[in-house]
């Protein structure tokens, strides 16, 4: 079994949101001006991380919070509300 070397934690919450909304990785890659392959590596943690300007673009386009999807994706909204 091949082990994947990750540079950062995968963005599983963002990937789930995009899937839920029917947004393809190709659409997001186009928004960011990069290849779908490069975006996939960002999302899966095997490539570089997103730049601040990329995070801003994604948040603005999809109406999401950088805190929730990029900085603290492991903390669910339910956990935040009960804190």
C-alpha positions, 0 to 999 in steps of 0.5 A: 500500500502506497503512503501519501506524504501530506504537507498539510491537513486535507480540506475535507470540510471544504471538499464536502461543501463543494460536493454538496453544492455541486461545484466541481474542482475544475470550477474552483481551479478556474476561479483561482487561475490554476490547474485542476490537478494543482487544486486537487493537491491543495485540497488533499494536502499533498501540494502547497497550501492555499495562499491568502488571496486564494482563501479570500477568493474562495470565501467570497465566491462561496459565502463561507468563513475562512475560520470555519473552512481553513483555520479550524476545519476540525471544529464543527459549528455545533461544537462552536455554538455549545462552547 
